[in-house]
Amino acid sequence: MSIGSEYLKAVMERFKSVKSLGDKTINQLSEEEIHWSYNSESNSVAILVKHVSGNMVSRWTDFLHSDGGKE
């Protein structure tokens, strides 16, 4: 197996591990807790997850050919 495929395998395993941790964390929250925010200046868990998800899609889409900063 080449170094590139070994690296890709390690990265994919790490992503799956982090996703699993996130899923387990969110599964401990009620629907109300997921949407709760401390005040009007704070974000809820739902908003944070949506934001991070959007950033990940943007950063990893066509990452070999662009800088990751997409609209």
N, CA, C, O and CB atoms as a CASP TS submission, in Angstrom:
PFRMAT TS
TARGET T0000
AUTHOR 0000-0000-0000
METHOD Language model
MODEL 1
PARENT N/A
ATOM      1  N   MET     1       0.850  -1.175   0.000  1.00  0.00           N
ATOM      2  CA  MET     1       0.000   0.000   0.000  1.00  0.00           C
ATOM      3  C   MET     1       0.897   1.239   0.000  1.00  0.00           C
ATOM      4  O   MET     1       1.895   1.278   0.720  1.00  0.00           O
ATOM      5  CB  MET     1      -0.968  -0.003   1.228  1.00  0.00           C
ATOM      6  N   SER     2       0.557   2.234  -0.787  1.00  0.00           N
ATOM      7  CA  SER     2       1.373   3.443  -0.892  1.00  0.00           C
ATOM      8  C   SER     2       1.177   4.355   0.324  1.00  0.00           C
ATOM      9  O   SER     2       0.228   4.200   1.093  1.00  0.00           O
ATOM     10  CB  SER     2       1.030   4.204  -2.181  1.00  0.00           C
ATOM     11  N   ILE     3       2.083   5.287   0.471  1.00  0.00           N
ATOM     12  CA  ILE     3       1.995   6.249   1.571  1.00  0.00           C
ATOM     13  C   ILE     3       0.714   7.068   1.449  1.00  0.00           C
ATOM     14  O   ILE     3       0.050   7.339   2.449  1.00  0.00           O
ATOM     15  CB  ILE     3       3.231   7.181   1.585  1.00  0.00           C
ATOM     16  N   GLY     4       0.364   7.464   0.214  1.00  0.00           N
ATOM     17  CA  GLY     4      -0.848   8.249   0.001  1.00  0.00           C
ATOM     18  C   GLY     4      -2.101   7.504   0.425  1.00  0.00           C
ATOM     19  O   GLY     4      -2.977   8.088   1.064  1.00  0.00           O
ATOM     20  N   SER     5      -2.204   6.224   0.081  1.00  0.00           N
ATOM     21  CA  SER     5      -3.395   5.464   0.462  1.00  0.00           C
ATOM     22  C   SER     5      -3.410   5.174   1.960  1.00  0.00           C
ATOM     23  O   SER     5      -4.480   5.104   2.565  1.00  0.00           O
ATOM     24  CB  SER     5      -3.465   4.153  -0.327  1.00  0.00           C
ATOM     25  N   GLU     6      -2.233   5.003   2.565  1.00  0.00           N
ATOM     26  CA  GLU     6      -2.159   4.827   4.027  1.00  0.00           C
ATOM     27  C   GLU     6      -2.618   6.099   4.739  1.00  0.00           C
ATOM     28  O   GLU     6      -3.343   6.037   5.733  1.00  0.00           O
ATOM     29  CB  GLU     6      -0.711   4.460   4.465  1.00  0.00           C
ATOM     30  N   TYR     7      -2.191   7.247   4.225  1.00  0.00           N
ATOM     31  CA  TYR     7      -2.588   8.525   4.813  1.00  0.00           C
ATOM     32  C   TYR     7      -4.096   8.729   4.686  1.00  0.00           C
ATOM     33  O   TYR     7      -4.762   9.120   5.644  1.00  0.00           O
ATOM     34  CB  TYR     7      -1.833   9.688   4.140  1.00  0.00           C
ATOM     35  N   LEU     8      -4.623   8.460   3.495  1.00  0.00           N
ATOM     36  CA  LEU     8      -6.060   8.603   3.279  1.00  0.00           C
ATOM     37  C   LEU     8      -6.840   7.689   4.218  1.00  0.00           C
ATOM     38  O   LEU     8      -7.861   8.092   4.774  1.00  0.00           O
ATOM     39  CB  LEU     8      -6.419   8.295   1.818  1.00  0.00           C
ATOM     40  N   LYS     9      -6.369   6.478   4.393  1.00  0.00           N
ATOM     41  CA  LYS     9      -7.023   5.539   5.316  1.00  0.00           C
ATOM     42  C   LYS     9      -7.008   6.093   6.746  1.00  0.00           C
ATOM     43  O   LYS     9      -8.018   6.027   7.447  1.00  0.00           O
ATOM     44  CB  LYS     9      -6.321   4.153   5.270  1.00  0.00           C
ATOM     45  N   ALA    10      -5.870   6.637   7.177  1.00  0.00           N
ATOM     46  CA  ALA    10      -5.763   7.198   8.532  1.00  0.00           C
ATOM     47  C   ALA    10      -6.683   8.402   8.706  1.00  0.00           C
ATOM     48  O   ALA    10      -7.326   8.544   9.745  1.00  0.00           O
ATOM     49  CB  ALA    10      -4.311   7.602   8.832  1.00  0.00           C
ATOM     50  N   VAL    11      -6.749   9.265   7.703  1.00  0.00           N
ATOM     51  CA  VAL    11      -7.607  10.447   7.775  1.00  0.00           C
ATOM     52  C   VAL    11      -9.074  10.032   7.846  1.00  0.00           C
ATOM     53  O   VAL    11      -9.836  10.579   8.643  1.00  0.00           O
ATOM     54  CB  VAL    11      -7.367  11.368   6.559  1.00  0.00           C
ATOM     55  N   MET    12      -9.469   9.073   7.023  1.00  0.00           N
ATOM     56  CA  MET    12     -10.862   8.614   7.028  1.00  0.00           C
ATOM     57  C   MET    12     -11.226   7.982   8.377  1.00  0.00           C
ATOM     58  O   MET    12     -12.325   8.202   8.886  1.00  0.00           O
ATOM     59  CB  MET    12     -11.097   7.601   5.884  1.00  0.00           C
ATOM     60  N   GLU    13     -10.320   7.208   8.952  1.00  0.00           N
ATOM     61  CA  GLU    13     -10.570   6.622  10.268  1.00  0.00           C
ATOM     62  C   GLU    13     -10.713   7.703  11.329  1.00  0.00           C
ATOM     63  O   GLU    13     -11.553   7.588  12.221  1.00  0.00           O
ATOM     64  CB  GLU    13      -9.446   5.661  10.648  1.00  0.00           C
ATOM     65  N   ARG    14      -9.906   8.743  11.241  1.00  0.00           N
ATOM     66  CA  ARG    14      -9.982   9.845  12.215  1.00  0.00           C
ATOM     67  C   ARG    14     -11.295  10.596  12.079  1.00  0.00           C
ATOM     68  O   ARG    14     -11.932  10.908  13.085  1.00  0.00           O
ATOM     69  CB  ARG    14      -8.802  10.816  12.032  1.00  0.00           C
ATOM     70  N   PHE    15     -11.712  10.892  10.849  1.00  0.00           N
ATOM     71  CA  PHE    15     -13.003  11.550  10.629  1.00  0.00           C
ATOM     72  C   PHE    15     -14.139  10.730  11.217  1.00  0.00           C
ATOM     73  O   PHE    15     -15.028  11.274  11.873  1.00  0.00           O
ATOM     74  CB  PHE    15     -13.243  11.780   9.134  1.00  0.00           C
ATOM     75  N   LYS    16     -14.114   9.416  10.983  1.00  0.00           N
ATOM     76  CA  LYS    16     -15.169   8.544  11.505  1.00  0.00           C
ATOM     77  C   LYS    16     -15.172   8.550  13.032  1.00  0.00           C
ATOM     78  O   LYS    16     -16.233   8.532  13.656  1.00  0.00           O
ATOM     79  CB  LYS    16     -14.989   7.108  10.981  1.00  0.00           C
ATOM     80  N   SER    17     -13.983   8.575  13.628  1.00  0.00           N
ATOM     81  CA  SER    17     -13.868   8.611  15.084  1.00  0.00           C
ATOM     82  C   SER    17     -14.435   9.909  15.658  1.00  0.00           C
ATOM     83  O   SER    17     -15.182   9.885  16.636  1.00  0.00           O
ATOM     84  CB  SER    17     -12.407   8.450  15.502  1.00  0.00           C
ATOM     85  N   VAL    18     -14.081  11.035  15.051  1.00  0.00           N
ATOM     86  CA  VAL    18     -14.576  12.329  15.529  1.00  0.00           C
ATOM     87  C   VAL    18     -16.084  12.431  15.333  1.00  0.00           C
ATOM     88  O   VAL    18     -16.787  12.948  16.201  1.00  0.00           O
ATOM     89  CB  VAL    18     -13.866  13.485  14.800  1.00  0.00           C
ATOM     90  N   LYS    19     -16.587  11.942  14.196  1.00  0.00           N
ATOM     91  CA  LYS    19     -18.028  11.959  13.949  1.00  0.00           C
ATOM     92  C   LYS    19     -18.744  11.110  14.992  1.00  0.00           C
ATOM     93  O   LYS    19     -19.789  11.509  15.505  1.00  0.00           O
ATOM     94  CB  LYS    19     -18.348  11.451  12.525  1.00  0.00           C
ATOM     95  N   SER    20     -18.198   9.960  15.304  1.00  0.00           N
ATOM     96  CA  SER    20     -18.803   9.091  16.309  1.00  0.00           C
ATOM     97  C   SER    20     -18.884   9.792  17.669  1.00  0.00           C
ATOM     98  O   SER    20     -19.905   9.707  18.352  1.00  0.00           O
ATOM     99  CB  SER    20     -18.002   7.787  16.434  1.00  0.00           C
ATOM    100  N   LEU    21     -17.816  10.481  18.057  1.00  0.00           N
ATOM    101  CA  LEU    21     -17.827  11.221  19.320  1.00  0.00           C
ATOM    102  C   LEU    21     -18.898  12.310  19.304  1.00  0.00           C
ATOM    103  O   LEU    21     -19.621  12.486  20.285  1.00  0.00           O
ATOM    104  CB  LEU    21     -16.445  11.842  19.592  1.00  0.00           C
ATOM    105  N   GLY    22     -19.000  13.036  18.196  1.00  0.00           N
ATOM    106  CA  GLY    22     -20.021  14.072  18.069  1.00  0.00           C
ATOM    107  C   GLY    22     -21.423  13.497  18.140  1.00  0.00           C
ATOM    108  O   GLY    22     -22.288  14.042  18.827  1.00  0.00           O
ATOM    109  N   ASP    23     -21.653  12.400  17.433  1.00  0.00           N
ATOM    110  CA  ASP    23     -22.969  11.748  17.456  1.00  0.00           C
ATOM    111  C   ASP    23     -23.339  11.305  18.872  1.00  0.00           C
ATOM    112  O   ASP    23     -24.471  11.500  19.316  1.00  0.00           O
ATOM    113  CB  ASP    23     -22.985  10.536  16.505  1.00  0.00           C
ATOM    114  N   LYS    24     -22.378  10.710  19.573  1.00  0.00           N
ATOM    115  CA  LYS    24     -22.639  10.248  20.942  1.00  0.00           C
ATOM    116  C   LYS    24     -22.946  11.425  21.868  1.00  0.00           C
ATOM    117  O   LYS    24     -23.804  11.322  22.745  1.00  0.00           O
ATOM    118  CB  LYS    24     -21.432   9.453  21.480  1.00  0.00           C
ATOM    119  N   THR    25     -22.252  12.531  21.674  1.00  0.00           N
ATOM    120  CA  THR    25     -22.487  13.719  22.497  1.00  0.00           C
ATOM    121  C   THR    25     -23.878  14.285  22.248  1.00  0.00           C
ATOM    122  O   THR    25     -24.624  14.547  23.192  1.00  0.00           O
ATOM    123  CB  THR    25     -21.424  14.789  22.214  1.00  0.00           C
ATOM    124  N   ILE    26     -24.226  14.472  20.987  1.00  0.00           N
ATOM    125  CA  ILE    26     -25.527  15.048  20.638  1.00  0.00           C
ATOM    126  C   ILE    26     -26.669  14.125  21.062  1.00  0.00           C
ATOM    127  O   ILE    26     -27.734  14.599  21.456  1.00  0.00           O
ATOM    128  CB  ILE    26     -25.603  15.321  19.126  1.00  0.00           C
ATOM    129  N   ASN    27     -26.457  12.821  20.985  1.00  0.00           N
ATOM    130  CA  ASN    27     -27.500  11.874  21.394  1.00  0.00           C
ATOM    131  C   ASN    27     -27.837  11.956  22.880  1.00  0.00           C
ATOM    132  O   ASN    27     -28.888  11.478  23.307  1.00  0.00           O
ATOM    133  CB  ASN    27     -27.071  10.469  21.060  1.00  0.00           C
ATOM    134  N   GLN    28     -26.951  12.559  23.663  1.00  0.00           N
ATOM    135  CA  GLN    28     -27.215  12.724  25.095  1.00  0.00           C
ATOM    136  C   GLN    28     -28.100  13.939  25.389  1.00  0.00           C
ATOM    137  O   GLN    28     -28.576  14.109  26.512  1.00  0.00           O
ATOM    138  CB  GLN    28     -25.901  12.854  25.852  1.00  0.00           C
ATOM    139  N   LEU    29     -28.316  14.776  24.382  1.00  0.00           N
ATOM    140  CA  LEU    29     -29.089  16.000  24.576  1.00  0.00           C
ATOM    141  C   LEU    29     -30.537  15.811  24.141  1.00  0.00           C
ATOM    142  O   LEU    29     -30.829  15.073  23.199  1.00  0.00           O
ATOM    143  CB  LEU    29     -28.457  17.158  23.803  1.00  0.00           C
ATOM    144  N   SER    30     -31.429  16.487  24.841  1.00  0.00           N
ATOM    145  CA  SER    30     -32.830  16.498  24.420  1.00  0.00           C
ATOM    146  C   SER    30     -32.973  17.492  23.265  1.00  0.00           C
ATOM    147  O   SER    30     -32.070  18.287  23.006  1.00  0.00           O
ATOM    148  CB  SER    30     -33.784  16.875  25.615  1.00  0.00           C
ATOM    149  N   GLU    31     -34.103  17.440  22.582  1.00  0.00           N
ATOM    150  CA  GLU    31     -34.377  18.394  21.501  1.00  0.00           C
ATOM    151  C   GLU    31     -34.299  19.824  22.022  1.00  0.00           C
ATOM    152  O   GLU    31     -33.759  20.708  21.356  1.00  0.00           O
ATOM    153  CB  GLU    31     -35.766  18.128  20.878  1.00  0.00           C
ATOM    154  N   GLU    32     -34.836  20.041  23.203  1.00  0.00           N
ATOM    155  CA  GLU    32     -34.802  21.374  23.812  1.00  0.00           C
ATOM    156  C   GLU    32     -33.365  21.820  24.080  1.00  0.00           C
ATOM    157  O   GLU    32     -33.015  22.972  23.823  1.00  0.00           O
ATOM    158  CB  GLU    32     -35.609  21.387  25.119  1.00  0.00           C
ATOM    159  N   GLU    33     -32.540  20.919  24.591  1.00  0.00           N
ATOM    160  CA  GLU    33     -31.150  21.265  24.886  1.00  0.00           C
ATOM    161  C   GLU    33     -30.355  21.557  23.614  1.00  0.00           C
ATOM    162  O   GLU    33     -29.477  22.419  23.623  1.00  0.00           O
ATOM    163  CB  GLU    33     -30.483  20.136  25.665  1.00  0.00           C
ATOM    164  N   ILE    34     -30.646  20.863  22.540  1.00  0.00           N
ATOM    165  CA  ILE    34     -29.939  21.081  21.274  1.00  0.00           C
ATOM    166  C   ILE    34     -30.193  22.488  20.746  1.00  0.00           C
ATOM    167  O   ILE    34     -29.317  23.091  20.127  1.00  0.00           O
ATOM    168  CB  ILE    34     -30.370  20.039  20.229  1.00  0.00           C
ATOM    169  N   HIS    35     -31.390  23.007  20.991  1.00  0.00           N
ATOM    170  CA  HIS    35     -31.756  24.323  20.466  1.00  0.00           C
ATOM    171  C   HIS    35     -31.632  25.451  21.494  1.00  0.00           C
ATOM    172  O   HIS    35     -31.913  26.607  21.176  1.00  0.00           O
ATOM    173  CB  HIS    35     -33.165  24.278  19.948  1.00  0.00           C
ATOM    174  N   TRP    36     -31.216  25.129  22.716  1.00  0.00           N
ATOM    175  CA  TRP    36     -31.067  26.124  23.774  1.00  0.00           C
ATOM    176  C   TRP    36     -29.821  26.976  23.525  1.00  0.00           C
ATOM    177  O   TRP    36     -28.792  26.468  23.080  1.00  0.00           O
ATOM    178  CB  TRP    36     -30.986  25.438  25.159  1.00  0.00           C
ATOM    179  N   SER    37     -29.923  28.257  23.811  1.00  0.00           N
ATOM    180  CA  SER    37     -28.748  29.126  23.808  1.00  0.00           C
ATOM    181  C   SER    37     -28.778  29.980  25.070  1.00  0.00           C
ATOM    182  O   SER    37     -29.847  30.308  25.584  1.00  0.00           O
ATOM    183  CB  SER    37     -28.704  30.021  22.524  1.00  0.00           C
ATOM    184  N   TYR    38     -27.623  30.328  25.550  1.00  0.00           N
ATOM    185  CA  TYR    38     -27.483  31.056  26.808  1.00  0.00           C
ATOM    186  C   TYR    38     -28.167  32.416  26.757  1.00  0.00           C
ATOM    187  O   TYR    38     -28.846  32.825  27.698  1.00  0.00           O
ATOM    188  CB  TYR    38     -26.015  31.230  27.151  1.00  0.00           C
ATOM    189  N   ASN    39     -27.972  33.107  25.638  1.00  0.00           N
ATOM    190  CA  ASN    39     -28.605  34.419  25.446  1.00  0.00           C
ATOM    191  C   ASN    39     -28.666  34.725  23.952  1.00  0.00           C
ATOM    192  O   ASN    39     -28.296  33.887  23.128  1.00  0.00           O
ATOM    193  CB  ASN    39     -27.823  35.544  26.211  1.00  0.00           C
ATOM    194  N   SER    40     -29.128  35.914  23.605  1.00  0.00           N
ATOM    195  CA  SER    40     -29.290  36.258  22.188  1.00  0.00           C
ATOM    196  C   SER    40     -27.950  36.386  21.457  1.00  0.00           C
ATOM    197  O   SER    40     -27.912  36.375  20.226  1.00  0.00           O
ATOM    198  CB  SER    40     -30.065  37.560  22.059  1.00  0.00           C
ATOM    199  N   GLU    41     -26.876  36.504  22.195  1.00  0.00           N
ATOM    200  CA  GLU    41     -25.541  36.601  21.590  1.00  0.00           C
ATOM    201  C   GLU    41     -24.874  35.234  21.425  1.00  0.00           C
ATOM    202  O   GLU    41     -23.805  35.135  20.823  1.00  0.00           O
ATOM    203  CB  GLU    41     -24.652  37.503  22.437  1.00  0.00           C
ATOM    204  N   SER    42     -25.497  34.184  21.954  1.00  0.00           N
ATOM    205  CA  SER    42     -24.921  32.838  21.945  1.00  0.00           C
ATOM    206  C   SER    42     -25.569  31.973  20.876  1.00  0.00           C
ATOM    207  O   SER    42     -26.699  32.223  20.455  1.00  0.00           O
ATOM    208  CB  SER    42     -25.077  32.179  23.315  1.00  0.00           C
ATOM    209  N   ASN    43     -24.849  30.967  20.451  1.00  0.00           N
ATOM    210  CA  ASN    43     -25.374  29.997  19.489  1.00  0.00           C
ATOM    211  C   ASN    43     -25.751  28.703  20.192  1.00  0.00           C
ATOM    212  O   ASN    43     -25.112  28.304  21.166  1.00  0.00           O
ATOM    213  CB  ASN    43     -24.346  29.721  18.379  1.00  0.00           C
ATOM    214  N   SER    44     -26.781  28.060  19.696  1.00  0.00           N
ATOM    215  CA  SER    44     -27.176  26.750  20.209  1.00  0.00           C
ATOM    216  C   SER    44     -26.276  25.674  19.599  1.00  0.00           C
ATOM    217  O   SER    44     -25.538  25.934  18.649  1.00  0.00           O
ATOM    218  CB  SER    44     -28.674  26.459  19.896  1.00  0.00           C
ATOM    219  N   VAL    45     -26.345  24.487  20.146  1.00  0.00           N
ATOM    220  CA  VAL    45     -25.608  23.352  19.591  1.00  0.00           C
ATOM    221  C   VAL    45     -26.037  23.135  18.140  1.00  0.00           C
ATOM    222  O   VAL    45     -25.196  22.867  17.283  1.00  0.00           O
ATOM    223  CB  VAL    45     -25.848  22.063  20.436  1.00  0.00           C
ATOM    224  N   ALA    46     -27.334  23.247  17.858  1.00  0.00           N
ATOM    225  CA  ALA    46     -27.832  23.045  16.490  1.00  0.00           C
ATOM    226  C   ALA    46     -27.183  24.018  15.514  1.00  0.00           C
ATOM    227  O   ALA    46     -26.780  23.622  14.420  1.00  0.00           O
ATOM    228  CB  ALA    46     -29.355  23.205  16.447  1.00  0.00           C
ATOM    229  N   ILE    47     -27.079  25.276  15.898  1.00  0.00           N
ATOM    230  CA  ILE    47     -26.469  26.287  15.021  1.00  0.00           C
ATOM    231  C   ILE    47     -24.982  26.011  14.845  1.00  0.00           C
ATOM    232  O   ILE    47     -24.449  26.149  13.744  1.00  0.00           O
ATOM    233  CB  ILE    47     -26.682  27.707  15.592  1.00  0.00           C
ATOM    234  N   LEU    48     -24.313  25.624  15.920  1.00  0.00           N
ATOM    235  CA  LEU    48     -22.884  25.322  15.824  1.00  0.00           C
ATOM    236  C   LEU    48     -22.625  24.141  14.890  1.00  0.00           C
ATOM    237  O   LEU    48     -21.703  24.181  14.075  1.00  0.00           O
ATOM    238  CB  LEU    48     -22.311  25.026  17.212  1.00  0.00           C
ATOM    239  N   VAL    49     -23.436  23.095  15.010  1.00  0.00           N
ATOM    240  CA  VAL    49     -23.270  21.924  14.143  1.00  0.00           C
ATOM    241  C   VAL    49     -23.524  22.301  12.689  1.00  0.00           C
ATOM    242  O   VAL    49     -22.786  21.879  11.799  1.00  0.00           O
ATOM    243  CB  VAL    49     -24.221  20.785  14.574  1.00  0.00           C
ATOM    244  N   LYS    50     -24.555  23.085  12.447  1.00  0.00           N
ATOM    245  CA  LYS    50     -24.856  23.531  11.087  1.00  0.00           C
ATOM    246  C   LYS    50     -23.683  24.338  10.517  1.00  0.00           C
ATOM    247  O   LYS    50     -23.301  24.148   9.363  1.00  0.00           O
ATOM    248  CB  LYS    50     -26.152  24.377  11.068  1.00  0.00           C
ATOM    249  N   HIS    51     -23.124  25.222  11.314  1.00  0.00           N
ATOM    250  CA  HIS    51     -22.000  26.060  10.891  1.00  0.00           C
ATOM    251  C   HIS    51     -20.766  25.208  10.574  1.00  0.00           C
ATOM    252  O   HIS    51     -20.151  25.371   9.520  1.00  0.00           O
ATOM    253  CB  HIS    51     -21.665  27.094  11.981  1.00  0.00           C
ATOM    254  N   VAL    52     -20.411  24.310  11.479  1.00  0.00           N
ATOM    255  CA  VAL    52     -19.233  23.460  11.269  1.00  0.00           C
ATOM    256  C   VAL    52     -19.430  22.561  10.048  1.00  0.00           C
ATOM    257  O   VAL    52     -18.505  22.362   9.260  1.00  0.00           O
ATOM    258  CB  VAL    52     -18.953  22.601  12.524  1.00  0.00           C
ATOM    259  N   SER    53     -20.630  22.027   9.899  1.00  0.00           N
ATOM    260  CA  SER    53     -20.927  21.178   8.744  1.00  0.00           C
ATOM    261  C   SER    53     -20.743  21.949   7.434  1.00  0.00           C
ATOM    262  O   SER    53     -20.123  21.451   6.495  1.00  0.00           O
ATOM    263  CB  SER    53     -22.361  20.630   8.838  1.00  0.00           C
ATOM    264  N   GLY    54     -21.279  23.148   7.382  1.00  0.00           N
ATOM    265  CA  GLY    54     -21.121  23.975   6.190  1.00  0.00           C
ATOM    266  C   GLY    54     -19.667  24.289   5.894  1.00  0.00           C
ATOM    267  O   GLY    54     -19.236  24.260   4.741  1.00  0.00           O
ATOM    268  N   ASN    55     -18.911  24.589   6.948  1.00  0.00           N
ATOM    269  CA  ASN    55     -17.486  24.858   6.764  1.00  0.00           C
ATOM    270  C   ASN    55     -16.749  23.632   6.231  1.00  0.00           C
ATOM    271  O   ASN    55     -15.896  23.749   5.351  1.00  0.00           O
ATOM    272  CB  ASN    55     -16.860  25.311   8.081  1.00  0.00           C
ATOM    273  N   MET    56     -17.075  22.472   6.759  1.00  0.00           N
ATOM    274  CA  MET    56     -16.410  21.241   6.307  1.00  0.00           C
ATOM    275  C   MET    56     -16.721  20.956   4.843  1.00  0.00           C
ATOM    276  O   MET    56     -15.826  20.602   4.076  1.00  0.00           O
ATOM    277  CB  MET    56     -16.839  20.045   7.176  1.00  0.00           C
ATOM    278  N   VAL    57     -17.980  21.107   4.450  1.00  0.00           N
ATOM    279  CA  VAL    57     -18.343  20.892   3.042  1.00  0.00           C
ATOM    280  C   VAL    57     -17.567  21.863   2.158  1.00  0.00           C
ATOM    281  O   VAL    57     -17.013  21.468   1.133  1.00  0.00           O
ATOM    282  CB  VAL    57     -19.876  21.068   2.828  1.00  0.00           C
ATOM    283  N   SER    58     -17.530  23.130   2.556  1.00  0.00           N
ATOM    284  CA  SER    58     -16.833  24.138   1.773  1.00  0.00           C
ATOM    285  C   SER    58     -15.334  23.847   1.685  1.00  0.00           C
ATOM    286  O   SER    58     -14.745  23.927   0.607  1.00  0.00           O
ATOM    287  CB  SER    58     -17.064  25.515   2.376  1.00  0.00           C
ATOM    288  N   ARG    59     -14.731  23.516   2.802  1.00  0.00           N
ATOM    289  CA  ARG    59     -13.282  23.316   2.842  1.00  0.00           C
ATOM    290  C   ARG    59     -12.837  22.066   2.100  1.00  0.00           C
ATOM    291  O   ARG    59     -11.765  22.062   1.495  1.00  0.00           O
ATOM    292  CB  ARG    59     -12.815  23.241   4.270  1.00  0.00           C
ATOM    293  N   TRP    60     -13.634  21.012   2.133  1.00  0.00           N
ATOM    294  CA  TRP    60     -13.210  19.749   1.539  1.00  0.00           C
ATOM    295  C   TRP    60     -13.717  19.548   0.120  1.00  0.00           C
ATOM    296  O   TRP    60     -13.284  18.610  -0.550  1.00  0.00           O
ATOM    297  CB  TRP    60     -13.670  18.614   2.392  1.00  0.00           C
ATOM    298  N   THR    61     -14.621  20.399  -0.363  1.00  0.00           N
ATOM    299  CA  THR    61     -15.083  20.288  -1.742  1.00  0.00           C
ATOM    300  C   THR    61     -13.999  20.828  -2.665  1.00  0.00           C
ATOM    301  O   THR    61     -13.617  21.995  -2.569  1.00  0.00           O
ATOM    302  CB  THR    61     -16.425  21.052  -1.951  1.00  0.00           C
ATOM    303  N   ASP    62     -13.510  19.983  -3.553  1.00  0.00           N
ATOM    304  CA  ASP    62     -12.491  20.373  -4.529  1.00  0.00           C
ATOM    305  C   ASP    62     -11.216  20.861  -3.852  1.00  0.00           C
ATOM    306  O   ASP    62     -10.551  21.762  -4.362  1.00  0.00           O
ATOM    307  CB  ASP    62     -13.033  21.457  -5.449  1.00  0.00           C
ATOM    308  N   PHE    63     -10.870  20.274  -2.710  1.00  0.00           N
ATOM    309  CA  PHE    63      -9.735  20.772  -1.930  1.00  0.00           C
ATOM    310  C   PHE    63      -8.386  20.612  -2.629  1.00  0.00           C
ATOM    311  O   PHE    63      -7.430  21.307  -2.285  1.00  0.00           O
ATOM    312  CB  PHE    63      -9.689  20.064  -0.612  1.00  0.00           C
ATOM    313  N   LEU    64      -8.296  19.718  -3.594  1.00  0.00           N
ATOM    314  CA  LEU    64      -7.022  19.551  -4.289  1.00  0.00           C
ATOM    315  C   LEU    64      -6.766  20.668  -5.307  1.00  0.00           C
ATOM    316  O   LEU    64      -5.634  20.851  -5.754  1.00  0.00           O
ATOM    317  CB  LEU    64      -6.987  18.199  -4.987  1.00  0.00           C
ATOM    318  N   HIS    65      -7.811  21.413  -5.672  1.00  0.00           N
ATOM    319  CA  HIS    65      -7.688  22.391  -6.739  1.00  0.00           C
ATOM    320  C   HIS    65      -8.051  23.812  -6.347  1.00  0.00           C
ATOM    321  O   HIS    65      -7.964  24.713  -7.180  1.00  0.00           O
ATOM    322  CB  HIS    65      -8.529  21.982  -7.866  1.00  0.00           C
ATOM    323  N   SER    66      -8.454  24.038  -5.111  1.00  0.00           N
ATOM    324  CA  SER    66      -8.807  25.379  -4.690  1.00  0.00           C
ATOM    325  C   SER    66      -8.332  25.603  -3.259  1.00  0.00           C
ATOM    326  O   SER    66      -7.882  24.673  -2.589  1.00  0.00           O
ATOM    327  CB  SER    66     -10.329  25.609  -4.808  1.00  0.00           C
ATOM    328  N   ASP    67      -8.436  26.825  -2.810  1.00  0.00           N
ATOM    329  CA  ASP    67      -7.932  27.162  -1.462  1.00  0.00           C
ATOM    330  C   ASP    67      -8.920  26.861  -0.351  1.00  0.00           C
ATOM    331  O   ASP    67      -8.592  27.040   0.822  1.00  0.00           O
ATOM    332  CB  ASP    67      -7.565  28.617  -1.402  1.00  0.00           C
ATOM    333  N   GLY    68     -10.120  26.409  -0.687  1.00  0.00           N
ATOM    334  CA  GLY    68     -11.107  26.088   0.329  1.00  0.00           C
ATOM    335  C   GLY    68     -12.057  27.225   0.655  1.00  0.00           C
ATOM    336  O   GLY    68     -13.097  26.987   1.270  1.00  0.00           O
ATOM    337  N   GLY    69     -11.742  28.443   0.269  1.00  0.00           N
ATOM    338  CA  GLY    69     -12.606  29.579   0.540  1.00  0.00           C
ATOM    339  C   GLY    69     -13.646  29.714  -0.555  1.00  0.00           C
ATOM    340  O   GLY    69     -13.379  30.302  -1.603  1.00  0.00           O
ATOM    341  N   LYS    70     -14.821  29.177  -0.319  1.00  0.00           N
ATOM    342  CA  LYS    70     -15.886  29.190  -1.328  1.00  0.00           C
ATOM    343  C   LYS    70     -17.104  29.919  -0.804  1.00  0.00           C
ATOM    344  O   LYS    70     -17.278  30.072   0.405  1.00  0.00           O
ATOM    345  CB  LYS    70     -16.265  27.761  -1.742  1.00  0.00           C
ATOM    346  N   GLU    71     -17.934  30.361  -1.708  1.00  0.00           N
ATOM    347  CA  GLU    71     -19.176  31.020  -1.299  1.00  0.00           C
ATOM    348  C   GLU    71     -20.180  30.008  -0.833  1.00  0.00           C
ATOM    349  O   GLU    71     -21.291  30.373  -0.448  1.00  0.00           O
ATOM    350  CB  GLU    71     -19.758  31.844  -2.437  1.00  0.00           C
TER
END
